[in-house]
Amino acid sequence: MAALELDGSDSEFEKQFSDKAKELMERLENNDVAGAVGLIQDLQRVRDESLYQEIGRLTRALHESIKNFRLDSNVQGAGSDIGEANEGLNYVVEMTAKAANTTMDKVEDSMPLSEAIAAESAEISEQWQRFLKKEMAPAEF
């Protein structure tokens, strides 16, 4: 099981995620429970890493905006008016809101898939436990 590689590209992430989801379905159809559980863990890890990378990217963008705002304020000197400072603060607030909305949209978009994967994972785990306890007939396995 190779971990998915993230390069910051949403379309590449979606393609890799889709490929892994197809592979998961194939493993489930072939009754490869151990492989399916491993793939589910990979998918969850990739989802988490993607979310953390997006939050990191948004945090860096906010940090750069604040740093640029401070640099702009220093260049203008003591003679800058309050209106310009207010515009700069509004820009920071807008960028922060945009970054927060983007993050929340991505989290909300991934929730149904995450819930479905968690439900299937629980079902597979239950079946696996039945198999290990020899409560499952060979034909059912």
Secondary structure, DSSP 8 states (H G I E B T S, - for coil): -------S-HHHHHHHHHHHHHHHHHHHHTT-HHHHHHHHHHHHHHHHHHHHHHHHHHHHHHHHHHHHHHHHHHHHGGG--HHHHHHHHHHHHHHHHHHHHHHHHHHHHHHHHHHHHHHHHHHHHHHHHHHHTT-S-TTT-
